[in-house]
Amino acid sequence: MSKQNISTDVTIRSATNDDLDAIAACIEPFVAEKKILRRTFEELQSLIPSYVVAEVSNKIIGCVVLEVYSPKLAEVRSLVVSPEYGGRGIGKRLVTACVEKAKEQGVFEVMAITSEDLFFQSCGFDFTLPGEKKALFFLTRSSM
């Protein structure tokens, strides 16, 4: 299959409880590489309503979490796409689905904490909010 055909064959949808094992398997290589944080099975299970998945031929090949903290703020978290499907716009479609989900829930702002800032900028994110608001962080632990 060419990149174009695979991209159009991808379904983006909300996760269900039946997806739990597949999501755990999808994120595991990224956890092993320390690109995303490890979550217990119980944590994954509690986040199922917040997950959006990408699938091809009933196989989950990517996923992301929209964690809503309040009506004002949500975060796009733990975005992964299997390497063999990278570069096909699937990650962008997952992020777009999260932003739409946030809009549907009336969330005012969506943030992403990432090392892939150019990717998120291509999805419409920016470093500052109107009024020049910026996120600042204080690290309270020495390592992950």
N, C-alpha and C positions, 0 to 999 in steps of 0.2 A: 504494500500500500504506500502511496506517496504521502508526503506531509499534508498536502491539501485534503486528500481523501480521509485521512485519520482525523483531522481537525473537524471536518463536517460530520463525522460519525460519532463525535463525542456528545454525550448527554450530560448536562449540568443540572443537578437536582438537589433537593434537601435530602439529608441522610435519614435513614430509618434504623431501628434497632437491629434489623437483619444485616446491616452494613458494618457492624462493630468489629468483627474479626478482620474483615477486609481493610478497614481503616487502620487498625493496629498494624497489619502487615505492610500497608502502604507507607506509613510514617516511620517504621522501624529503621530502615537504612539511614534516614535523616537524623534520627535520634542517635544512632551509632556514630555518625559523623559529627555529632554535637551541633547540628544546624538548628534543631528544635529541641525543646525540653521534653524529657521523658514524662509520661503521664501513666498513672496506674490504670488498670482496666476499669475500675470504678469511676475514675475521673473521666475517661473516655466515654463511658456509658452516660454519665451525667451531662456531657456536652453534645450528645447525639442531636438534640433539637437545634443546636447552634451550628452543626456541621453542614457544609455544602460539599458534594462530591462530584467528580468528573468520572464518567465511566465509558468504556468502549466494549461492546459485545459482552455486557454484564460483568465486566471486570473494572474495579475501581483503580484508576490510574492517577488520581490526584484528589486532594481534599484541602479544606480550609475551615477555620472556625471564625464565626462572628460572635465575639463575646460582648454582650451588651452590659455595660456597667450601670447605666442610668439613662433616663430619657435624653440626657445631654451628650453622652459619650459611649461609643462602642469601639472595639479594636478588632482589626483583621489579624488573626493569629495562626501560626503553624501552617502556613501555605506550603504545600509540597505537590510536585508533579513528578511522576516516575521519569528518570533520565531519558528513557527511550522515547518519551513523548514530549520532551522539552523543545522549546523554540517553535511551537505550533499555535501559540496564543491561548493555550488552555489555562495557564495561570491567570492571565488577564481576564478570561471569562469567569473564573472562580471569584476573583476580586470584585468584578462587576456585579456578580450575583450577591455578594455580601453587601455591597453598597446599596443595591436595590432592596435587599432585605431590611437594612437599617432604615431606609427611607419609608418602607411600608410600616415599620414599627414606630415611626416618628422620631427617630434618633437624630439629634442636631449635628453631631460631629462624629466622624469615623477616623481613627488613627491607625497607623501601622508602625511598629518598632522593628526595624530591619537593617540588615547589612546590604540589602539590594535596593538602595535608594533610587537608582535610575529606573528600575523596573516599576516601582510604585509611582514615580513621577510620570511614567508613561501611562499609568492608570488614572491620572488626575490628582494624585496626592502632591502636597508641597511641604516645604519645611516650616512655613509659618501660616498662621490663620489671619483673617482680616484683623486689623488692629495690631499686627506684628506679634501675636501670641506665639510663644515657643515652648516646647516641652523640654524640661530640664530633669536630669536624673541624678540620684545619689545612690551609689552601690553600697549596700549594707552587708554583703557577704564577699568573701575573698575569691571564691570560685564557684562554678556551676556544679 
